[in-house]
Amino acid sequence: MTTTAASTTTMTIRLSTELKDQLEALAQATGRNKTFLAQEAIRRYVEVESWQLASIQRGIQDADAGRFATDEEMRALWAEFGLEDEE
């Protein structure tokens, strides 16, 4: 089985001294290097933000098409969270 490394590039960022120190401490405590931790943090951030933006776009498309939750669906949602409909 052969694997190929993903293409990479270099990016320079500025961090506060405090954040840099925290990153270094975390790298030392976990046995990982700072690059790995920074890549993982950025990957997770991009993944979550991309998911959220896609979800918002789907919601906008649904709204533009006139697709909204029914009153019954909203009551069920409120109940799921232990809240009452404010009507």
C-alpha angles and dihedrals in degrees: 000000000000127000129195124212117243116251111263138194136193124252126182120212136175119235131183112256089245093054092046090051091049091050091050091049091049091048091052093045094049099038090238127120124247092248092057092048093047092048091049092049092049092045092052092046093050091046093052095042092047091051091048094048092048090050091050091049091051089050092051091049090050091049092047088052091050095250109144134157114268121239088253092053090050093050089051090050093050090048091051088062094043093252131126127234108260094221 
